[in-house]
Amino acid sequence: MSEPSQEPASTTDVQDTPAATGTPTAPGPQPVDAATAQVPGAPAAETVAETTEAPVPDPVSPDGGEPTTDEPAAAETPAAQAPEAPAAEAPADEAPADEAPAVADAPPVATPASVPHPSPETGAAHTSSADAATFGRVDADGTVWVRRKDGEHEVGQYPGASPEEALAYFVRKFEEVVAQVDLFEQRLRSTELSSKDIVSGVAALRTAVAETRAVGDVDGLAARVEALATIAEEARAAADRLRHENRERLRALRTAIVEEAEQIAAQDPERVQWKGAGERLRELFAQWQAAQREGRLDKRSEEELWKRFSHARSAFDKARRHHFAALNEQRGSVRAEKEKLVAEAEELSTSTDWRGTSSAYRQLMDRWKAAGRLARKDDDALWARFRAAQDAFFAARTAANEQVDEEFRGNLQVKEQLLVEAEALVPVRDLGAAKAALRDIQERWEAAGKVPRADLGRVEGRLRAVENAVRDAEQERWKRSNPEARARAQGVVAQLEAGIRDLQADVEAARARGDARRLKRAEEALRARQEWLEQARGTLRDVTG
């Protein structure tokens, strides 16, 4: 039997399924597989990639040469004049066609709501093999034609085979393209394809439909592909939009990271908390790496933001190294100064000049505070030495003072007895006697000697209170005996007495005239002058004793 010839097919032609010997098998009535509702050998949409069939030799021309080149069917045989295909009558040994089992459609692919099915007008690609065969016919010489909207087109030759065999072969070609469309539609619904995969997938389907040499509803399949192309374009636009939104989110995230890093790097070196700031920069770098794992920006933005981030980290590291280098240099001079202060303190620790050495230690403490700080460990070690020398001196001073205080406790008893005598002079009644007694007490006070330091302020304060009381009494007496004060007091009394006499005359005159208003005013003035006179006479009595 001669082999069929056809136009070169798409890359899916390698999956054709003639017999292993190269001789096409009779396509008689095919049994229906009840489990899968598919014609055995016809791949379903979901399993086209896994369907394995024996390879079919490429169809060739009847003379065994290269495949014949099909010209458009309309050019050779117009649709109106095209010879009818031989009647597909069943051979005598086969059952009539109307009694053959119907060929079931491939099971439909699950369709999510986001990708609608093609419309009924474009859904012819889902027709069964038997329906697809209605779009073709076979000439007596084995030439196979397909019916399309613009007329009939020659798709190839299958000489020496029955019309059913020829149609079945080219229907399988059509079903292979349908399987490609089904597979892409399924991927478009169930997976997230990249924009590149969507564009390349639609282009491949268009090419496959345009180049197919098969029998079936090619126009319907092309319309279905275009409907999928519209949906695919929407999916690609949505993917692009999502990618753009994600890129802008990542850009904002990285920009925030960079800006915070720049703020950290721009801090005043004298005020920055280096440990906390360094830890925060490490956290920002980890966030940068996490953002990179989420997705990348365009090359220009990546380089610009990374350059800013890297510069901020480098500037911070440089400032930190410079700060600690300067700090180490400064600490060297601080260490030298504090070691000198420690040496001086240790030298003074054995001094017995209690007053002078105490003042010297106060000066050393002021210099220590002004010297600055070292690292905590070093500063604490030097301070421990300085403090030990200081404590040794003041402990010796305290011991010496306690010994002296013990010797002065007898003097304290004497001075407490003198205080009893002095406090008996208050209040002062006889100033002369009080002054003489106080002078005697003060002389004995000095002769008694020192008292313990803890009691010094107490006893000195009690004696000072008696001295102040006597001094106040003497001052008050002087005020009373002052001639000028007495003269001023007498003058005020005389003026008030003269004014009262005049007011008394005004009262009598107003009463005689019956002038109530003037009488009232004169009486009020008289009472005021009389009150002032009493106060002035009291002052005069005070200054005259």
C-alpha atoms as one frame of an Amber mdcrd trajectory, in Angstrom:
protein
   0.000   0.000   0.000   1.375   3.386  -0.923   2.048   5.930   1.820   0.025
   9.145   2.157   1.500  12.490   1.230   0.752  15.845   2.831   2.176  19.247
   3.521   4.826  19.459   6.269   3.037  19.456   9.587   3.792  21.145  12.873
   6.225  19.761  15.389   3.472  17.703  16.933   3.331  15.500  13.822   5.898
  13.155  15.318   3.135  11.803  17.550   1.167  10.275  14.645   0.061   6.687
  15.192   0.104   4.449  12.114   1.115   0.825  12.427   4.713  -0.018  13.181
   5.147  -1.397   9.651   4.176   1.927   8.139   0.928   0.485   6.726  -2.158
   2.400   7.918  -4.651   0.269   9.756  -8.235   0.108   8.765 -10.114   2.751
  10.712 -13.295   0.726  11.069 -15.715   1.403  13.891 -13.713   2.106  17.009
 -14.982   0.867  20.347 -15.664   3.477  22.952 -13.620   3.258  26.179 -16.337
   3.522  28.806 -13.890   4.358  31.629 -12.451   7.449  29.961 -15.166   8.272
  27.398 -12.411   8.541  24.754 -11.655   6.847  21.533  -8.628   4.619  22.112
  -5.613   6.245  20.559  -7.158   9.721  20.582  -5.324  11.802  23.273  -7.374
  13.763  25.762  -6.591  17.395  26.548  -5.053  16.544  29.894  -2.949  13.601
  28.665  -1.719  14.639  25.256   1.873  14.815  26.413   1.729  11.309  27.850
  -0.033   9.666  24.847   2.406   7.462  22.985   1.656   6.208  19.526   3.725
   4.360  16.967   5.349   6.862  14.547   3.789   7.301  11.124   6.054   7.813
   8.123   5.670  11.275   6.699   3.139  11.236   3.873   4.739  11.475   0.467
   3.562  11.885  -3.053   2.339   8.817  -4.925   5.533   8.604  -6.959   7.644
   8.359  -3.805   9.228  11.805  -4.175   9.132  14.784  -1.814   5.813  15.692
  -0.168   3.454  17.445  -2.530   3.006  21.187  -2.078  -0.612  22.024  -1.514
  -2.001  25.057  -3.172  -5.149  26.656  -1.748  -8.090  24.481  -2.590 -10.083
  27.427  -3.816  -7.495  28.072  -6.546  -7.621  24.562  -7.991 -11.161  23.482
  -7.268 -13.654  26.127  -6.266 -15.941  25.122  -3.493 -18.961  25.228  -5.769
 -17.305  22.900  -8.329 -15.329  20.678  -5.997 -16.075  17.027  -6.507 -17.953
  15.458  -3.695 -16.041  13.060  -1.508 -16.823   9.429  -2.075 -19.705   8.277
  -0.004 -18.417   6.874   3.237 -20.259   3.619   2.871 -19.447   0.868   5.245
 -17.680  -2.145   3.749 -19.601  -5.324   3.545 -17.725  -6.842   6.431 -18.367
  -3.824   8.665 -21.487  -2.616  10.377 -23.373   0.295   8.825 -22.192   3.724
   9.931 -25.483   4.525  11.666 -25.094   1.372  13.720 -21.494   2.080  14.755
 -20.952   3.249  18.336 -20.794   7.010  18.626 -17.343   8.472  19.190 -17.316
  10.253  22.525 -15.763  13.700  23.053 -12.666  14.030  25.226 -13.587  14.950
  28.802 -13.638  18.732  29.268 -10.891  20.472  31.216 -11.921  21.892  34.563
 -12.547  25.587  34.032 -12.055  28.102  36.865 -14.437  31.047  36.931 -11.624
  33.442  36.055 -11.208  31.966  32.528 -14.589  31.612  30.751 -15.303  28.941
  28.170 -15.252  30.024  24.542 -18.618  30.908  23.131 -20.642  28.267  21.287
 -19.657  29.821  17.992 -15.972  29.328  18.783 -16.351  26.073  20.659 -16.253
  23.803  17.631 -12.777  22.759  18.578 -14.324  20.582  21.288 -16.276  18.489
  18.784 -15.793  14.747  18.602 -13.689  12.956  15.996 -16.800  12.068  14.062
 -17.907  15.709  14.049 -14.434  16.841  12.995 -14.564  14.423  10.072 -17.625
  16.222   8.724 -15.338  19.173   7.889 -13.340  17.097   5.364 -13.661  14.962
   2.264 -11.410  12.668   0.275 -11.027  12.573  -3.512 -10.787   9.342  -5.410
  -7.040   9.781  -5.686  -6.678  10.054  -1.908  -6.436  13.843  -1.757  -7.906
  15.125   1.511  -9.718  18.458   1.688 -10.939  20.537   4.650 -13.901  22.861
   4.567 -13.351  26.385   5.916 -15.232  29.649   5.706 -13.338  30.801   2.615
 -13.747  27.491   0.820 -12.038  24.130   0.663  -8.315  23.708   1.245  -6.197
  20.724   0.328  -4.441  19.318   3.361  -2.601  16.288   1.933  -2.925  12.904
   0.253  -3.437   9.427   1.527  -3.555   7.306  -1.649  -4.285   3.633  -1.437
  -6.290   4.019   1.761  -9.964   4.144   2.343 -11.601   7.571   2.774 -12.241
   6.737   6.428  -8.558   5.989   6.991  -7.494   9.198   5.275  -9.976  11.319
   7.212  -9.119   9.618  10.503  -5.419  10.353   9.992  -5.967  14.073   9.389
  -8.614  14.293  12.110  -5.960  13.065  14.545  -3.742  15.879  13.288  -6.526
  18.309  14.153  -7.008  16.742  17.598  -3.318  17.183  18.356  -3.649  20.934
  17.825  -6.840  20.914  19.888  -4.877  19.160  22.655  -2.276  21.943  22.538
  -5.028  24.553  22.903  -6.627  22.596  25.762  -3.312  22.264  27.553  -2.556
  25.997  27.287  -6.071  26.848  28.452  -5.635  24.556  31.457  -2.265  26.116
  32.350  -3.729  29.594  31.951  -6.494  28.765  34.433  -4.645  26.720  37.010
  -1.127  28.193  37.172   0.478  31.593  37.333   2.272  31.973  34.033   4.798
  34.673  33.455   4.139  37.343  30.844   6.812  35.785  28.662   5.191  32.331
  28.843   1.762  33.794  28.052   3.000  35.680  24.973   5.032  32.746  23.678
   2.149  30.319  24.343  -0.371  32.382  22.367   2.112  32.857  19.525   2.786
  29.090  19.389  -0.943  28.307  19.240  -1.522  30.819  16.457   1.358  29.308
  14.506   0.116  25.776  15.116  -3.409  26.632  13.883  -2.122  28.589  10.907
   0.274  25.831   9.790  -1.865  22.805  10.572  -2.843  20.479   7.750  -5.749
  18.716   9.392  -9.435  18.030   9.120 -11.752  19.655  11.605 -13.341  22.960
  12.523 -10.138  24.898  11.886 -11.960  28.238  11.785 -13.647  27.488  15.098
 -10.317  26.446  16.567  -8.723  29.668  15.324 -11.552  31.672  16.869 -11.080
  29.774  20.124  -7.376  30.577  20.057  -8.181  34.269  19.538 -10.646  34.161
  22.434  -7.922  32.589  24.583  -5.529  35.254  23.300  -7.846  37.944  24.681
  -8.057  36.186  28.040  -4.304  35.589  27.976  -3.700  39.274  27.283  -5.833
  40.178  30.297  -3.900  37.661  32.383  -0.616  39.061  31.076  -1.754  42.612
  31.888  -2.802  41.490  35.379   0.549  39.751  35.850   2.369  42.866  34.655
   0.290  45.010  36.981   0.958  42.693  39.906   4.651  42.635  39.066   4.678
  46.434  38.861   2.883  46.770  42.213   5.245  44.284  43.823   8.229  46.110
  42.345   6.961  49.438  43.679   6.404  47.846  47.099   9.932  46.482  47.081
  11.236  49.850  45.891   9.470  51.619  48.778  10.754  48.993  51.232  14.350
  49.323  50.060  14.119  53.106  49.915  12.957  53.146  53.546  15.881  50.876
  54.467  18.342  53.165  52.664  16.928  56.346  54.193  17.116  54.932  57.726
  20.703  53.790  57.090  21.580  57.293  55.857  20.021  58.840  58.974  22.096
  56.538  61.179  25.268  57.411  59.259  24.533  61.158  59.542  24.317  61.205
  63.365  26.674  63.343  65.447  29.674  61.135  66.351  29.704  62.681  69.828
  26.111  61.641  70.548  25.565  58.423  68.591  25.137  55.148  70.475  27.618
  53.121  68.442  26.599  49.675  69.640  22.869  50.168  69.095  23.385  51.940
  65.767  25.691  49.194  64.493  23.186  46.517  65.489  20.408  48.413  63.687
  22.503  48.620  60.513  23.005  44.850  60.625  19.236  44.418  60.929  18.712
  46.726  57.945  21.182  44.675  55.891  19.253  41.497  56.746  16.034  43.241
  55.669  17.738  44.268  52.402  18.711  40.657  51.698  15.172  39.475  52.483
  13.754  42.093  50.092  16.148  40.889  47.388  14.881  37.347  47.826  11.325
  38.603  47.331  12.161  40.149  43.976  14.488  42.444  42.099  14.038  45.955
  40.759  15.233  47.298  37.468  18.998  47.381  37.110  19.306  51.152  37.438
  17.222  51.321  40.628  19.049  48.301  42.082  22.433  49.919  41.517  21.361
  53.363  42.733  19.757  52.142  45.967  22.558  49.687  46.705  25.140  52.415
  46.115  23.358  54.678  48.640  22.968  51.851  51.166  26.572  50.734  50.790
  27.809  54.325  51.084  25.808  54.844  54.294  27.209  51.661  55.839  30.749
  52.575  54.799  30.374  56.129  56.145  29.089  54.801  59.476  31.935  52.288
  59.737  34.503  54.965  58.876  33.058  57.378  61.457  33.015  54.646  64.082
  36.639  53.654  63.444  37.685  57.320  63.486  35.763  57.930  66.731  37.301
  54.998  68.559  40.764  55.779  67.222  40.448  59.324  68.579  38.976  57.928
  71.783  41.931  55.587  72.229  44.330  58.463  71.679  42.423  60.615  74.162
  42.310  57.790  76.661  46.074  57.564  76.512  46.392  61.123  77.822  43.587
  60.544  80.327  45.352  57.431  81.608  48.601  59.347  82.074  46.820  62.163
  83.959  44.911  59.790  86.245  47.980  57.688  86.984  49.700  60.926  88.020
  46.780  61.800  90.311  46.872  58.329  91.848  50.589  58.702  92.554  50.014
  62.075  94.274  47.114  60.670  96.303  49.182  57.706  97.450  52.005  60.035
  98.436  49.640  62.160 100.594  48.031  59.142 102.255  50.611  59.131 105.120
  50.494  62.887 105.808  49.562  64.104 109.322  48.831  67.659 108.199  45.144
  67.076 108.559  43.880  70.450 107.416  46.313  71.022 104.518  46.116  67.464
 103.222  42.312  67.500 103.306  42.378  70.592 101.094  44.900  68.890  98.778
  42.626  65.868  98.385  39.716  68.139  97.409  41.871  69.633  94.673  42.917
  66.152  93.477  39.246  65.156  93.253  38.450  68.210  91.103  41.328  67.326
  88.764  40.169  63.695  88.594  36.674  64.746  87.468  38.088  67.093  84.841
  40.509  64.490  83.424  37.846  62.494  81.552  36.980  58.806  81.448  38.742
  55.635  80.348  37.264  52.289  79.502  35.142  51.122  82.412  37.533  48.397
  83.536  40.641  50.616  83.437  38.874  53.591  84.999  37.551  51.478  87.866
  41.023  50.053  88.578  42.651  53.512  88.827  39.759  54.877  90.861  40.132
  52.006  93.330  43.783  52.990  93.927  42.912  56.682  94.262  40.085  55.943
  96.654  42.236  53.603  98.744  44.891  56.314  99.253  42.211  58.858 100.149
  40.516  56.490 102.595  43.827  55.700 104.274  44.459  59.401 104.986  40.968
  60.147 106.264  40.923  56.997 108.382  44.178  58.133 110.048  42.714  61.617
 110.540  39.565  60.206 112.101  41.602  58.051 114.488  43.705  61.038 115.517
  40.596  63.197 116.024  38.975  60.517 118.153  42.061  60.402 120.373  42.025
  64.183 120.758  38.296  64.177 121.411  38.792  61.740 124.252  41.244  64.163
 125.821  38.792  67.086 125.401  35.788  65.461 127.087  36.729  66.990 130.479
  36.833  70.461 128.883  33.327  69.825 127.571  31.970  69.308 131.082  33.507
  72.616 132.241  32.020  74.540 129.323  28.566  73.015 129.827  28.628  74.325
 133.450  29.625  77.784 132.165  26.710  77.683 129.742  24.285  77.163 132.631
  25.642  80.333 134.290  25.489  82.305 131.034  21.954  81.277 130.112  20.777
  82.417 133.608  21.538  86.034 132.559  18.709  85.977 130.011  16.405  87.872
 129.952  18.629  90.848 130.813  17.264  92.942 133.658  20.413  94.684 134.843
  22.536  95.420 131.795  25.680  96.418 133.674  25.685  93.328 135.904  24.905
  91.078 132.939  27.822  92.451 130.934  30.268  91.985 133.823  29.116  88.412
 134.462  29.358  87.546 130.742  32.945  88.842 130.519  33.936  86.594 133.430
  32.234  83.585 131.818  34.009  84.219 128.482  37.420  84.353 130.181  36.809
  81.046 131.929  35.458  79.631 128.637  38.706  80.312 126.824  40.731  78.941
 129.737  38.780  75.649 129.665  40.320  74.696 126.289  39.000  72.728 123.284
  36.050  70.364 123.272  35.405  67.279 121.033  34.687  68.224 117.417  31.244
  66.665 117.487  30.179  68.974 120.377  31.941  72.135 119.242  29.085  73.593
 117.218  26.481  72.826 119.854  28.225  74.522 122.833  29.503  77.467 120.789
  25.953  78.094 119.536  24.500  78.198 123.060  27.119  80.717 124.280  26.618
  82.851 121.166  22.893  83.069 121.892  23.589  84.552 125.366  26.088  87.033
 123.887  23.519  88.150 121.317  20.857  88.686 124.027  23.183  90.950 126.065
  24.197  92.845 122.921  20.551  93.411 121.973  19.749  94.752 125.441  22.656
  97.187 125.202  21.507  98.375 121.790  17.993  98.944 123.019  19.266 101.025
 125.957  21.339 103.172 123.634  18.319 103.874 121.514  16.400 105.094 124.554
  19.200 107.379 125.682  19.777 108.957 122.259  19.220 112.821 122.573  18.195
 113.238 118.985  15.539 110.542 119.206  14.199 112.060 122.423  14.051 115.523
 120.869  12.169 114.208 117.815   9.673 112.371 120.034   9.060 115.496 122.163
   8.532 117.620 119.044   5.918 115.208 117.675   4.050 115.207 121.010   4.046
 119.026 121.140   2.722 119.341 117.568  -0.064 116.858 118.208  -1.105 118.610
 121.464  -1.308 121.976 119.636  -3.355 120.420 116.823  -5.744 118.846 119.310
  -6.335 122.238 120.977  -7.209 123.808 117.621  -9.566 120.957 116.743 -11.308
 121.268 120.127 -11.961 124.956 119.356 -13.381 124.005 115.924 -15.714 121.496
 117.589 -17.049 124.141 120.018 -17.574 126.653 117.237 -19.423 124.168 115.007
 -21.616 123.137 117.907 -22.436 126.762 118.671 -23.471 127.476 115.052 -25.427
 124.243 114.803 -23.396 123.107 111.754 -23.776 119.334 112.046 -21.660 118.526
 109.017 -18.692 120.611 110.157 -19.130 119.363 113.720 -18.899 115.728 112.559
 -15.775 116.363 110.498 -14.047 118.186 113.380 -14.883 115.457 115.872 -13.428
 112.723 113.556 -10.198 114.708 113.102  -9.978 115.282 116.868 -10.279 111.569
 117.642  -7.525 110.715 115.121  -5.165 113.311 116.583  -5.774 111.991 120.082
  -4.825 108.444 118.968  -1.644 109.709 117.356  -0.780 111.594 120.529  -1.017
 108.441 122.626   1.398 106.637 120.257   3.843 109.579 120.295   3.820 109.775
 124.098   4.617 105.982 124.232   7.623 106.496 121.955   8.786 109.393 124.131
   8.556 107.237 127.208  10.711 104.534 125.490  13.529 106.884 124.536  13.613
 108.579 127.935  13.646 105.318 129.854
